[in-house]
Amino acid sequence: MQKAISLGLKSWGEIKHFAEGVAGDIPDNRFNSLLQNLVKCGFIERTENGEYRPIENLLPKAIKILHSKYRT
């Protein structure tokens, strides 16, 4: 989910579609719970228009670095 957001996906549907492409089917209530946990922990925020984005600009860079370093 964080990777989807760091790639510029902003809407609930875009992020869910990306996550399901990676992890398979995710029930809506479970997806909502996971997304809200990221908001509560301060990794992402939900804007007034309902879009999601990283809290800090460093998060997308860190995710890209970790992804390239630990890519299988």
C-alpha positions in Angstrom: 0.0 0.0 0.0 2.8 2.4 0.8 4.5 1.5 -2.4 1.3 2.3 -4.4 1.1 5.6 -2.7 4.8 6.4 -3.2 4.3 5.6 -7.0 1.7 8.4 -7.1 -1.6 6.4 -6.7 -3.9 8.5 -4.6 -7.4 7.2 -4.6 -8.8 4.3 -2.5 -9.6 2.4 -5.6 -6.2 2.8 -7.2 -4.4 1.8 -4.1 -6.6 -1.2 -3.5 -6.3 -2.3 -7.2 -2.5 -2.2 -6.8 -2.4 -4.0 -3.5 -4.7 -6.8 -4.9 -2.4 -7.1 -7.8 0.4 -7.9 -5.4 -1.4 -9.8 -2.6 -4.5 -11.1 -4.2 -8.1 -10.4 -3.2 -8.5 -8.2 -0.1 -11.9 -7.7 1.4 -12.9 -4.0 1.5 -13.2 -3.9 5.3 -9.8 -5.4 5.7 -8.3 -3.0 3.2 -9.9 -0.1 5.0 -8.5 -1.3 8.3 -5.0 -1.6 6.9 -5.2 1.8 5.2 -6.5 3.5 8.4 -3.6 1.9 10.4 -1.1 3.6 8.1 -2.9 6.9 8.7 -3.0 6.4 12.5 0.7 5.5 12.6 1.6 8.6 10.6 3.0 7.0 7.5 0.4 8.5 5.2 -2.4 11.1 5.4 -5.8 11.4 3.9 -6.4 14.8 2.3 -9.7 16.7 2.4 -10.6 15.5 -1.1 -10.1 11.8 0.0 -6.7 11.2 -1.6 -3.9 9.5 0.2 -0.3 10.7 0.2 2.9 10.1 2.2 3.4 12.4 5.2 7.0 13.2 4.2 8.7 13.3 0.9 11.4 11.0 2.2 9.0 8.0 2.5 8.7 7.4 -1.3 12.5 7.6 -1.7 13.0 5.2 1.2 10.5 2.7 -0.2 12.2 2.8 -3.6 15.6 2.3 -2.0 14.4 -0.6 0.1 12.5 -2.1 -2.9 15.6 -2.0 -5.1 17.8 -3.4 -2.3 15.6 -6.3 -1.4 14.1 -7.1 -4.8 13.9 -10.8 -5.3 
